[in-house]
Amino acid sequence: MIADIIAQDSRGHDVLVVLVKGFLSENGNDFGQRDVNRALESVGVKYFRRTEAALGWLRSQAGG
């Protein structure tokens, strides 16, 4: 699993790139539980139950 990547910019300086992954599932009974959600976030995974929320998050990541 990739959580962080050290990259170099055009001037050769190290840059930390943090990748946040998204996970979409309508199974809120299991994945929507607070402890499960915290466990996912602790490894860089953001949980979404609704497609619209996931797409909104994805669009915001592309602009950042």
N, C-alpha and C positions, 0 to 999 in steps of 0.2 A: 504494500500500500504506500502511495506517495503522499506525504503530508506537506513537506516543504522542499523547495528546490533552490539551490544556490546557483544563480545565473550571473552572467557578466553583461554589463551594459556596453554601449559602443565605445566607451573610454576605458574599458577593461576593469571597471570597479565591480566588486561583488555586490549583488543585489539579492535580497531574500524575497522569494516569491512564495506566497502561501496559497495553496489550493484548497478551496472548500468545495466539498462534494454535496450534491443534493440527492435525496432519496424520496421518491413519490410512491405512496401506497395509501389506498383508502382504508386499510386495516388499522383504524385508530384505536381499536380495542387493545391491540398489542403494542404497536409502535407509538401511539399517542400517550402512553403512560409516562409520567414525569421522570421516573428513574431510567426508563429506556431512552427517552428523549435526551436526557443528560449524558447517558453513555454514548449515544450516537454523536452528540456535539463534542464530546471529549476527544473523539478521534477525527474530528473535522467533517462530520456528515450532518447536514441540515435536513430534517424530516419535514415533508409536506404531505398533507392529507388531500388537498385540493389542487387540481391541475392548474387553475388560474393563479394560485399563490406561487406554485413552482415556476410557472412561466414568468411571472412578475419578478421573482427573485433572479431568475436566469438573465432576463433582460437587464436588470440593474447591475449584474456582475459584468456583463459585456461592455457596459458604459464606463466602468470603473477602471 
